[in-house]
Amino acid sequence: MRHGHSTGGTPATRVLADAGVPFAERPYEHDPAAPSYGLEAATALGVEPARVFKTLLVDTGAGLAVGIVPVDTTLDLKKMAAALGAKRVRMADVKDAERVTGYVAGGISPLGQRRALPTVLDASATGHATVLVSGGRRGFDVELAPDDLAALTKATVAPLAAG
């Protein structure tokens, strides 16, 4: 794990370094043909999928919001709407998600987005010492404590995964 200030990297690693939060950079060889970026990361890094989280954007009708769930699950839109206090949400358009976050799909990090968006972290994250999320590009994750992830994204922690 590293601390301190970063001059390079991605917006996500700069946010982590500037906050003095311990984190580990976890790069891996990205295969553009992989059917699931998140499961690819878990396999490539040798980490159980329950500890690798994907960043998904939803449209609340009043704007976009971020849901962070394990890569081996799906986002339950009803649970997400409830956590946000919205009537309903739908998955955001990929182009909107990329434009609003400043990241490319498959590499959208919950950290260092262009604008702070309402964020909900699946409650299962708190059962792990560390979790992995995208570091801001395909083939690059960061590992950090779930409490730090929640604090830096100002996330609400709630059950989000379908099932």
C-alpha positions as CSV (number, residue, x, y, z in Angstrom):
1,M,0.0,0.0,0.0
2,R,1.2,3.5,-0.7
3,H,0.5,6.9,0.7
4,G,1.5,10.3,-0.3
5,H,1.1,12.6,-3.3
6,S,1.0,11.4,-6.9
7,T,2.0,13.5,-9.8
8,G,0.9,11.1,-12.5
9,G,-1.5,8.3,-12.7
10,T,-5.2,8.6,-13.2
11,P,-7.7,11.0,-11.6
12,A,-8.6,8.1,-9.3
13,T,-5.0,7.5,-8.1
14,R,-4.5,11.3,-7.6
15,V,-7.6,11.5,-5.4
16,L,-6.3,8.6,-3.3
17,A,-2.8,10.0,-3.0
18,D,-4.0,13.5,-2.3
19,A,-6.2,12.1,0.5
20,G,-3.3,10.2,2.0
21,V,-5.4,7.0,1.8
22,P,-3.4,3.7,1.6
23,F,-4.0,1.9,-1.6
24,A,-2.4,-0.5,-4.0
25,E,-2.2,-0.2,-7.8
26,R,-3.3,-3.5,-9.3
27,P,-2.6,-3.5,-13.1
28,Y,-3.4,-6.5,-15.2
29,E,-3.3,-7.4,-18.9
30,H,-6.6,-6.4,-20.4
31,D,-8.2,-8.5,-23.1
32,P,-10.5,-6.3,-25.3
33,A,-12.5,-9.5,-26.1
34,A,-13.3,-10.3,-22.4
35,P,-17.1,-10.6,-22.0
36,S,-16.9,-9.1,-18.5
37,Y,-14.3,-6.5,-17.5
38,G,-14.9,-7.1,-13.8
39,L,-14.6,-10.9,-13.9
40,E,-11.6,-10.5,-16.1
41,A,-10.0,-8.4,-13.4
42,A,-10.8,-10.8,-10.7
43,T,-9.3,-13.7,-12.7
44,A,-6.2,-11.8,-13.8
45,L,-5.5,-10.6,-10.3
46,G,-6.3,-13.8,-8.6
47,V,-8.9,-12.2,-6.3
48,E,-12.3,-13.7,-5.5
49,P,-15.0,-11.9,-7.5
50,A,-16.8,-10.9,-4.3
51,R,-13.9,-8.4,-3.5
52,V,-13.8,-6.9,-7.0
53,F,-16.4,-4.2,-7.5
54,K,-17.8,-2.6,-10.7
55,T,-18.9,0.9,-11.1
56,L,-22.3,1.3,-12.7
57,L,-24.1,4.5,-13.6
58,V,-27.9,4.9,-13.4
59,D,-30.2,7.7,-14.5
60,T,-32.6,8.9,-11.8
61,G,-34.5,11.2,-14.2
62,A,-32.9,14.1,-12.3
63,G,-29.3,13.1,-13.1
64,L,-26.9,10.3,-12.9
65,A,-25.8,8.3,-9.8
66,V,-23.2,5.7,-9.2
67,G,-23.8,2.1,-7.9
68,I,-20.8,0.0,-6.8
69,V,-21.5,-3.8,-6.7
70,P,-19.4,-7.0,-6.8
71,V,-18.5,-8.0,-10.4
72,D,-20.2,-11.4,-10.0
73,T,-23.6,-9.8,-9.2
74,T,-26.0,-7.4,-11.0
75,L,-27.3,-4.1,-9.7
76,D,-30.8,-4.3,-8.4
77,L,-32.4,-1.2,-9.8
78,K,-35.2,-1.2,-7.2
79,K,-32.7,-1.3,-4.3
80,M,-30.6,1.4,-6.0
81,A,-33.7,3.7,-6.4
82,A,-34.6,3.1,-2.7
83,A,-31.1,3.9,-1.5
84,L,-31.2,7.1,-3.5
85,G,-34.7,8.0,-2.5
86,A,-35.7,8.0,-6.1
87,K,-39.0,6.6,-7.5
88,R,-37.1,4.6,-10.1
89,V,-33.8,4.4,-11.9
90,R,-32.6,2.9,-15.1
91,M,-29.1,2.1,-16.4
92,A,-27.5,5.2,-17.8
93,D,-26.6,5.5,-21.5
94,V,-22.9,4.6,-21.9
95,K,-22.1,7.8,-23.7
96,D,-23.7,9.8,-20.9
97,A,-21.7,7.8,-18.3
98,E,-18.5,8.4,-20.1
99,R,-19.2,12.2,-20.6
100,V,-20.2,12.8,-17.0
101,T,-17.4,10.8,-15.4
102,G,-14.6,11.5,-17.7
103,Y,-13.8,7.8,-17.9
104,V,-14.2,5.2,-20.7
105,A,-16.7,2.4,-20.1
106,G,-15.0,-0.6,-18.6
107,G,-12.6,1.7,-16.9
108,I,-15.0,4.0,-15.0
109,S,-13.7,4.5,-11.5
110,P,-15.9,5.6,-8.6
111,L,-13.0,7.9,-7.6
112,G,-11.9,11.1,-9.4
113,Q,-15.0,11.6,-11.6
114,R,-15.4,14.9,-13.2
115,R,-18.4,15.7,-10.9
116,A,-19.3,14.3,-7.6
117,L,-22.3,12.1,-8.2
118,P,-24.6,10.5,-5.6
119,T,-23.0,7.2,-4.9
120,V,-24.2,3.9,-3.3
121,L,-21.8,1.2,-2.3
122,D,-23.1,-2.4,-1.9
123,A,-23.1,-3.3,1.8
124,S,-21.2,-6.5,1.1
125,A,-18.0,-4.4,0.7
126,T,-17.9,-3.8,4.4
127,G,-17.3,-7.5,5.0
128,H,-13.8,-7.3,3.4
129,A,-10.6,-5.8,4.7
130,T,-9.9,-4.4,1.2
131,V,-11.9,-4.2,-2.1
132,L,-10.8,-3.5,-5.7
133,V,-12.4,-0.9,-8.0
134,S,-11.4,0.4,-11.4
135,G,-8.4,2.7,-11.1
136,G,-9.6,4.8,-14.1
137,R,-8.7,2.7,-17.1
138,R,-9.3,-0.8,-18.5
139,G,-6.7,-3.2,-17.1
140,F,-6.0,-1.1,-13.9
141,D,-7.7,-1.6,-10.5
142,V,-6.9,0.0,-7.2
143,E,-7.2,-1.9,-3.9
144,L,-8.3,0.0,-0.8
145,A,-10.3,-0.3,2.4
146,P,-14.1,-0.2,1.8
147,D,-14.4,2.5,4.5
148,D,-12.0,4.7,2.6
149,L,-13.9,4.1,-0.6
150,A,-17.1,5.1,1.0
151,A,-15.6,8.2,2.6
152,L,-13.9,9.4,-0.5
153,T,-17.0,9.0,-2.7
154,K,-19.4,10.1,0.1
155,A,-21.3,6.9,-0.6
156,T,-24.3,5.6,1.1
157,V,-23.8,1.9,2.1
158,A,-26.8,-0.2,1.3
159,P,-27.7,-3.6,-0.1
160,L,-27.6,-3.2,-3.9
161,A,-26.8,-6.5,-5.5
162,A,-29.7,-8.5,-7.0
163,G,-30.4,-11.8,-5.5
